[in-house]
Amino acid sequence: MDQCKAAEDILEQFGQDKALGYLIGEKFVTALRFAGSYPDLAKEIPEFAAQIRSIFEPHELTAWFDSVRRLGPLGHTASDKEYQAFSAAGAISADPVSGAEEILALDRARDLLTGGL
């Protein structure tokens, strides 16, 4: 749960969008994607979700989910122009299976963190 502490530091230094992008868009969604293959990780998901909910208000979580456009490290650190440059250079996978897995994990993350709000 070091990620939650890091997110609090990011929140303080860089703001809510960067902190949510890091914590949910990078760390939590990745944990959800791999939880099916790693039982120990799956056991940590409820506590991870509870810690996220203790840092952010429900309306903040809902607003982030309503506005998120990209996931992963570049999702919250790169500008649109930088992201497009990375994509054009082939540095970002355009694999449809991975994309679908991210969408499903993001949907699950929303359910776990907002209860469908």
C-alpha positions in Angstrom: 0.0 0.0 0.0 3.0 2.2 -0.5 1.2 3.5 -3.6 -1.4 5.2 -1.4 1.3 7.1 0.5 2.9 8.0 -2.8 -0.4 9.3 -4.1 -0.8 11.5 -1.0 2.6 13.0 -1.8 1.6 13.5 -5.4 -1.7 15.0 -4.3 0.2 17.5 -2.2 2.8 18.4 -4.8 1.0 18.1 -8.1 -2.7 18.0 -7.5 -5.7 15.7 -7.5 -5.7 14.7 -11.2 -2.1 13.6 -11.1 -2.6 11.7 -7.8 -5.8 9.9 -9.1 -4.1 9.1 -12.4 -1.2 7.6 -10.6 -3.1 5.7 -8.0 -6.1 4.5 -10.0 -5.1 4.8 -13.6 -1.7 3.2 -13.1 -1.5 1.2 -9.9 -5.0 0.1 -9.0 -6.1 -0.8 -12.6 -2.8 -2.8 -13.0 -3.5 -4.6 -9.8 -7.0 -5.5 -11.0 -5.7 -6.8 -14.3 -3.2 -9.1 -12.7 -5.3 -10.2 -9.6 -6.8 -13.1 -11.5 -3.3 -14.6 -12.0 -2.0 -13.8 -8.5 -4.2 -14.9 -5.6 -2.1 -13.0 -3.0 -2.6 -9.8 -5.0 -6.3 -10.5 -5.3 -6.6 -10.7 -1.5 -5.2 -7.2 -1.2 -7.7 -5.6 -3.6 -10.4 -4.8 -1.0 -7.9 -3.1 1.4 -6.4 -1.2 -1.5 -9.8 0.0 -2.5 -10.6 1.0 1.0 -7.4 3.0 1.3 -8.1 4.8 -1.9 -11.6 5.7 -0.7 -10.1 7.0 2.5 -7.9 9.5 0.6 -10.5 10.7 -1.9 -14.1 11.8 -1.6 -16.7 9.9 -3.6 -17.4 12.9 -5.8 -13.7 13.2 -6.6 -13.5 9.6 -7.6 -16.6 9.8 -9.8 -15.4 13.0 -11.5 -12.1 11.3 -12.3 -13.7 8.2 -13.8 -16.0 10.5 -15.8 -13.1 12.3 -17.3 -10.3 9.7 -17.6 -9.0 9.3 -21.2 -5.8 7.3 -20.7 -4.4 4.8 -18.3 -0.9 3.9 -17.3 2.2 6.0 -16.5 1.8 8.1 -19.6 -1.9 8.6 -18.9 -1.2 11.0 -16.1 2.2 12.4 -16.9 2.2 13.1 -20.6 0.4 15.9 -22.4 -1.9 15.0 -25.3 0.9 16.1 -27.7 3.5 14.0 -25.9 1.2 11.0 -25.8 0.6 11.3 -29.5 4.3 11.5 -30.2 5.0 8.3 -28.1 2.1 6.6 -29.9 3.4 7.6 -33.3 6.8 6.3 -32.4 5.4 2.9 -31.5 6.2 3.3 -27.8 2.6 2.6 -26.8 1.0 -0.7 -27.5 -2.1 -0.6 -29.7 -2.9 -4.3 -28.9 -6.7 -4.6 -28.8 -6.6 -7.4 -26.2 -4.7 -5.2 -23.8 -7.0 -2.4 -24.5 -10.0 -4.5 -23.7 -8.4 -5.7 -20.5 -7.8 -2.1 -19.5 -11.4 -1.2 -20.2 -12.7 -4.1 -18.1 -10.3 -3.3 -15.3 -11.3 0.3 -15.3 -15.0 -0.6 -15.2 -14.3 -2.9 -12.2 -12.2 -0.2 -10.5 -15.1 2.2 -10.9 -17.5 -0.3 -9.3 -15.2 -1.0 -6.4 -14.4 2.6 -5.7 -17.6 4.4 -6.3 -20.2 1.6 -5.9 -21.7 2.6 -9.2 -22.3 6.3 -8.3 
